[in-house]
Amino acid sequence: MIRLIVCDIDNTLVPKHKQPSDDTIRCIKEFKEKGILFGLASGRSTSQLKKLADQWGISCDILIGMNGGEYQDEITGEYSCLPKLSKEVMKEIFEIMEPFKEKVNVSQLVDGVHYCRRLDDLILNSFKYNKDAKLPTVVPDESMFWSHDAYKVGFRTPADVMPDVEEWVKAHKSDNYRTVKTEFTMFEFCHPEADKGKMLIRFCNSHNIPLEDAVGFGDMTNDIELIKDAGIGVCMENGSLDAKAVADIITEESIEDDGWSKFIRKHVLTDEQDIYTLIKK
C-alpha cells in the first residue's frame, strides 16, 4: 500500500499564483485519514511551508525546503539545514549571470526580506497570490546581493530567455553551487548538495517506510531527484520534458485542470490503489 506522498507545490499541487482547489484539500485529508503520510517539497523554506499548510488547513509529516537543502520531520521534530552560500560564492554567481542583467531579474530572500533589481511583471506576478507578503525591496546597489551569505538566489527569467540562461550556466559549471530550473520562468542557484530525493529517502529510513510505497510528485527540474528516488515518481502533464523523462507515471491532466486531485482520487483513494499498475518503466 501507499504509505507516503510527497509533493512539490507550484504547478504540481496548486497552479502557480493560485490556491489549492477544495478537492485537493479534501484528497489530502482523506488519504491521511487512511494512514498515508503527507509532505511538501519546495524551493521555499520550511517555515514558509508550515505557514502555507496552516493557511490551507492541512497537516504535514515531512517538510523539504530550499530545494532539498532543508529538512523537517514533523513527527519526530528532527530538523537540519545545509550551510548558506558564502558571500564569495554569491558574487561568483552574479558574475556568471552578468550577461543577462538587463533581461533577468533577481529574487532573493534574506532574513525575511525579498530583494530584486526592479519591480517588473515577473516579480510582481509572483506575489499576487500571497496577499500578506510585502513587495520586494529594490536594491540601490547590485553589490547588496552578495554582501551576505544566502541559502539560495533565484533569477526571474522570461521564458524565451530561459534556454540561453541554461546553456550559458551549463558552460560555466562550478562545484560551489547547484543550478535548477524551478519554473519555466525561474532559475535558481542553491547549495551543491541540495536534493529533494535524499530528504525523501532519509524520512523513509527514519520511519521504516519501503521506498516502493512512497510517491513523489513534481513538475520541474528541481523535482527530478524526488521523482527518481521515490518508489513511484509522478510528473504532472504540464511538467518539463526532463522531469517527464525520469517519471514512472505522467498524470492524465494538468494542474490547471485540477490534475493532481483527479489523479489521487482515481488512482490512490481506491481500495485497489491501481497506481502500481500505471508504472511505465
Secondary structure, DSSP 8 states (H G I E B T S, - for coil): ---EEEE--BTTTB-TTS---HHHHHHHHHHHHTT-EEEEE-SS-HHHHHHHHHHHT---SEEEEGGGTEEEETTT--EEE---B-HHHHHHHHHHTGGGTTT-EEEEEETTEEEES---HHHHHTTTT-TTS---EE-SSGGGGGSS-BSEEEEE--TTTHHHHHHHHHTT--TT-EEEEEETTEEEEE-TT--HHHHHHHHHHHTT--GGGEEEEE-SGGGHHHHHHSSEEEE-TTS-HHHHHH-SEE-SS-GGGTHHHHHHHHHTSSSS-GGGGG---
